[in-house]
């Protein structure tokens, strides 16, 4: 439950409540591979493609979301929207969640 709350708090600024809950459920439904990619935020976002998978398929068919996404919620990849958010997102995945994982392993 704490994971759900943390993710909800983290994304509250970006999405409607319903969409947030759908995305959180998707994120915690299975394994997560988190990576820090040292590239300019806009460059990586262009490779990811638009959030809307149908839009990605129509306008940017070679992007990650166009090729591997199923729906707007199951869109294959998450990337930081704004460079200024990257520090918070990296901290969340690599500090907060890593600490929680260590606690549960004990």
Steps between C-alpha positions, in 0.01 A plus 500: 500500500788739579636451148161596355488813716856602411439461128167681530666794678780504247278529192215709641619812320481347153184299464138471598433286806343220293793485261747503790332202664499310170869576445597406856314171471688434176838594649459272802343210308833339421873550489649842431829568329623844604794656316674832518584607148746786471346669201323828456140463622350615169713256299382203701140620503510515119617135492220403741235676291164651598312361804204419280595175328263551207645847440850356525416230244351753259761776529816335634484128410862426589477618863497263798135570583388453139681169471434350844214691664148361527300787651564844644542334840693197370728711285820295546722764658512786746738788459533827681289777351709789628871511567438664836300192606779257417670542839177413684426203276853362528486541877167321513608196301860469613488625859148464641397177326847349543481567876151342514631196311789463746261517797275230355797273432600499867 
